[in-house]
């Protein structure tokens, strides 16, 4: 097991052997670091370190910002590259629900890995908002196909953006939160004992 240290002021955790003269995160001198022991099981850390949910979220975030911008430009500046902008808008609207489904799926994995349940108050609210934004994206999918519906497309995309911003703010608060220990064991199953190190 690698020796870990934690910066007391900012909470940054890193391998002791890689620590230089200052904390890489906040820049304070190395004397502010203290020994740190990871309280989360290795299999949970391994899964979280793939960063599946943050990567998936970035895909949908890019589209939730791009779609209203494209819809506004296409509506009010119709002579500016109309063929390109309409094609990009239609493609973005087409891909948006799929990126949200991936984000929700990876969010469920992330929530179960971090909190061992999806029933916490904040996760319940995040799930509801995720379903709202998914519903908006499906409505957008059907509305944006019609050229006379650009105002509805703009309204739906702005509502999606507002929901996406709120989801991002809640997600930001949860990013460093994780319950210690291993996954809950099923009733009747035995705890796996750690292997003893041999000299």
C-alpha positions as CSV (number, residue, x, y, z in Angstrom):
1,X,0.0,0.0,0.0
2,X,1.4,3.4,-1.0
3,X,2.0,5.9,1.8
4,X,-0.4,8.8,1.5
5,X,-0.3,12.4,2.9
6,X,-3.0,15.1,3.1
7,X,-2.7,18.9,3.0
8,X,-4.4,20.0,6.3
9,X,-5.5,23.5,4.9
10,X,-7.0,22.3,1.5
11,X,-7.5,18.6,1.9
12,X,-5.4,17.5,-1.1
13,X,-4.4,13.9,-0.9
14,X,-1.3,12.5,-2.7
15,X,1.4,9.9,-2.5
16,X,4.1,10.9,0.0
17,X,6.9,10.0,-2.4
18,X,5.6,12.5,-5.0
19,X,5.3,15.5,-2.6
20,X,7.7,18.3,-3.5
21,X,8.4,21.5,-1.5
22,X,4.8,22.8,-1.8
23,X,1.3,21.5,-2.0
24,X,0.4,21.1,-5.7
25,X,-3.2,22.3,-5.1
26,X,-2.8,25.3,-2.8
27,X,1.0,26.1,-2.9
28,X,1.5,26.0,0.9
29,X,4.8,24.5,2.2
30,X,5.1,20.7,2.6
31,X,5.2,21.0,6.4
32,X,1.4,21.5,6.4
33,X,1.0,17.8,5.2
34,X,0.0,15.0,7.5
35,X,-0.1,11.2,7.1
36,X,-3.4,10.1,5.6
37,X,-5.0,6.6,5.6
38,X,-7.6,5.9,2.9
39,X,-10.9,4.8,4.5
40,X,-12.6,3.7,1.2
41,X,-12.2,0.2,-0.2
42,X,-9.8,-0.2,-3.1
43,X,-12.5,-1.7,-5.4
44,X,-14.7,1.4,-4.9
45,X,-11.8,3.8,-5.4
46,X,-10.9,2.0,-8.6
47,X,-14.4,2.4,-10.0
48,X,-14.5,6.1,-9.0
49,X,-11.1,6.8,-10.4
50,X,-12.4,5.9,-13.9
51,X,-14.4,9.2,-13.6
52,X,-17.2,7.8,-15.8
53,X,-19.8,10.2,-14.5
54,X,-17.8,13.5,-14.9
55,X,-16.7,12.5,-18.4
56,X,-20.3,11.7,-19.4
57,X,-21.6,14.9,-17.8
58,X,-19.2,17.0,-19.9
59,X,-20.7,15.6,-23.1
60,X,-24.2,16.6,-22.1
61,X,-23.0,19.9,-20.7
62,X,-21.4,20.9,-24.0
63,X,-24.7,20.2,-25.8
64,X,-26.9,21.9,-23.2
65,X,-24.9,25.1,-23.8
66,X,-24.5,24.7,-27.5
67,X,-28.2,24.1,-28.4
68,X,-29.7,27.4,-27.2
69,X,-26.8,29.4,-28.7
70,X,-27.3,27.7,-32.1
71,X,-31.1,28.1,-31.8
72,X,-30.8,31.8,-31.2
73,X,-28.2,32.4,-34.0
74,X,-30.3,30.3,-36.4
75,X,-33.5,32.2,-35.5
76,X,-32.3,35.7,-35.4
77,X,-29.3,35.6,-37.8
78,X,-30.8,33.3,-40.5
79,X,-28.5,34.5,-43.2
80,X,-25.3,33.5,-41.3
81,X,-24.2,30.1,-42.6
82,X,-27.7,28.7,-42.5
83,X,-27.0,25.2,-43.8
84,X,-24.1,24.6,-41.5
85,X,-25.8,25.9,-38.4
86,X,-29.1,24.1,-39.0
87,X,-27.2,20.8,-39.5
88,X,-25.1,21.3,-36.4
89,X,-28.3,22.2,-34.4
90,X,-30.2,19.2,-35.6
91,X,-27.2,16.9,-34.9
92,X,-26.8,18.4,-31.3
93,X,-30.5,18.0,-30.6
94,X,-30.4,14.4,-31.9
95,X,-27.4,13.5,-29.7
96,X,-28.5,15.4,-26.5
97,X,-31.0,12.7,-25.1
98,X,-28.4,10.0,-25.7
99,X,-25.7,11.8,-23.8
100,X,-28.2,12.4,-20.9
101,X,-29.1,8.7,-20.7
102,X,-25.3,7.9,-20.5
103,X,-25.0,10.6,-17.8
104,X,-27.9,9.3,-15.8
105,X,-26.6,5.7,-16.0
106,X,-23.1,6.7,-14.9
107,X,-24.6,8.9,-12.2
108,X,-26.5,5.9,-10.8
109,X,-23.2,3.9,-10.7
110,X,-21.4,6.9,-9.1
111,X,-24.1,7.4,-6.5
112,X,-24.2,3.8,-5.5
113,X,-20.4,3.7,-5.3
114,X,-20.1,6.9,-3.2
115,X,-23.1,6.6,-1.0
116,X,-24.1,2.9,-1.3
117,X,-27.7,4.1,-1.9
118,X,-29.7,6.5,-4.2
119,X,-32.1,7.4,-1.4
120,X,-30.2,10.4,0.1
121,X,-32.2,13.7,-0.1
122,X,-29.8,15.4,-2.6
123,X,-29.5,12.3,-4.9
124,X,-33.3,12.1,-5.0
125,X,-33.5,15.7,-6.1
126,X,-30.8,15.1,-8.7
127,X,-32.6,12.1,-10.1
128,X,-35.8,14.2,-10.4
129,X,-34.0,17.0,-12.2
130,X,-32.2,14.5,-14.4
131,X,-35.6,13.1,-15.5
132,X,-36.9,16.6,-16.1
133,X,-33.9,17.5,-18.4
134,X,-34.2,14.2,-20.2
135,X,-37.9,14.9,-20.8
136,X,-37.0,18.4,-22.1
137,X,-34.4,16.9,-24.4
138,X,-36.9,14.4,-25.9
139,X,-39.4,17.3,-26.5
140,X,-36.5,19.2,-28.2
141,X,-35.8,16.2,-30.3
142,X,-39.3,16.3,-31.8
143,X,-39.7,20.1,-31.9
144,X,-36.4,21.1,-33.4
145,X,-37.0,19.2,-36.6
146,X,-39.6,21.9,-37.6
147,X,-38.1,25.1,-38.9
148,X,-41.1,27.2,-37.8
149,X,-40.6,26.1,-34.1
150,X,-37.4,27.9,-33.4
151,X,-38.9,30.0,-30.5
152,X,-40.2,26.8,-28.9
153,X,-36.7,25.2,-29.5
154,X,-35.1,28.2,-27.8
155,X,-37.5,28.1,-24.8
156,X,-37.0,24.3,-24.3
157,X,-33.2,24.6,-24.7
158,X,-33.1,27.5,-22.1
159,X,-35.1,25.4,-19.7
160,X,-32.7,22.5,-20.3
161,X,-29.8,24.8,-19.6
162,X,-31.3,26.1,-16.4
163,X,-31.9,22.5,-15.2
164,X,-28.4,21.5,-16.3
165,X,-26.8,24.5,-14.3
166,X,-28.7,23.5,-11.2
167,X,-27.6,19.9,-11.5
168,X,-24.0,21.0,-12.0
169,X,-24.2,23.1,-8.8
170,X,-25.5,20.2,-6.8
171,X,-23.0,17.8,-8.3
172,X,-20.1,20.2,-7.4
173,X,-21.1,20.0,-3.8
174,X,-21.0,16.1,-3.9
175,X,-17.7,15.7,-5.8
176,X,-15.5,15.0,-2.8
177,X,-18.1,13.2,-0.7
178,X,-17.7,9.4,-0.3
179,X,-18.7,7.1,2.5
180,X,-15.9,5.0,4.0
181,X,-15.8,1.2,4.1
182,X,-16.7,-1.3,1.5
183,X,-20.0,-2.1,-0.3
184,X,-22.7,-3.3,2.1
185,X,-22.7,-7.1,2.3
186,X,-25.8,-9.1,1.6
187,X,-27.4,-10.8,4.6
188,X,-25.7,-14.1,5.3
189,X,-22.6,-13.4,3.2
190,X,-19.3,-13.3,4.9
191,X,-17.0,-10.3,5.0
192,X,-13.9,-11.0,2.8
193,X,-10.9,-10.9,5.0
194,X,-7.9,-8.8,3.8
195,X,-5.0,-10.9,2.6
196,X,-2.1,-10.9,5.1
197,X,1.2,-9.5,3.8
198,X,4.0,-12.0,3.6
199,X,7.6,-10.9,4.2
